[in-house]
């Protein structure tokens, strides 16, 4: 499978992920080694500048978490112009389907 996949539990803690998820998002082992949440992931990416250098990390966090109750897909390019494949969010595990 070429897609990056992550699974979050009912408390939105990262329960599992594949190697492509780590490679596509360029996540270090140290980050994934701790018990991380969905908000940790979005905040980490925002602080690193993945949503643009002028992006407010907390605003990005709100944008990505306010839609957890519905299934959605999105595509985006990194600030380096590298295009990321479509990401899909589905939150059945949290009872938010």
N, C-alpha and C positions, 0 to 999 in steps of 0.2 A: 504494500500500500504506500503510495507516495504522499498521502496526506499526513499532516500532523494532527494527532488526536490526544485529547486530555479528558479525563473523567473526574468529576467533582462529586463528593458525597452530599448527603442531606444538609450539612452545615457549610457547604460550598468549599470544603477542604479538598485539595488536589489528592485524589486517591490513586490515579494511574495516568501514565502518559507513554507515548511511544517515542522512539529516538528521533523520528522526523519532527515531532513537535518541538523537541529541544533544539534540533538543528535549524529549523525554519525561523524560530524566534531567537536563536543564538543565546540560549539560557545556560549559564554555567552550572556545573554539578553542585556547587555549594548552594546555589539558590534552590535547586530542586531537592537537595538533601534534607532540608528542614520541612516541617509540616506547614505547607503554604496554603493560602486561601485564594479564591478567585480575585478578591480585592488586592491581595499582595501582588499577584501577577500583573494586573492592570496598572497598579501604582508603580511597580518596578519598571515596566515598559515605558510608562509616561515620564518618569524621572530620567530614564535613560535617553529620552528624546525620540522615541518611536512614533509619537503622534505629532512631531514637529518641535523645533527648539523653543518656540514661543508658547507651546501648549501648557495649560495649567493642569498639573497632575490630578488635582482634586476634581476639577471640572470633567476631565476624561474619565475618572473613576465613576462619577455620577452618571455620565453618558452611557457607560458600558454596563452599569448595574441597574439602572432604572428600567431596562427592558428585559430583565431576566425572566419575567413571567410569560414571555412569548418566544416562539421559535423564530429565529432570524438568521440571515446570512449576510456577510459583507465582504468586500474586497478593499484592499488599500495598498498603497505603496509606502515603503519606508522613506525616511528623509534622504537616504542615499539613492533613491529612485528605483531600488530593487522592489519588484512587485511581489507581494505575498499572495498566495493562493486564497481562495475563498475560505472563510472560517464560518463554522456553523455553531450556534449555541442552542442547546436544548436542555431544559432544566427539569426534566421529569423526576430526577432523583431527589430534588428539593421539594417535590410536591407542587411545583409551579407550572406544570404542563399547560 
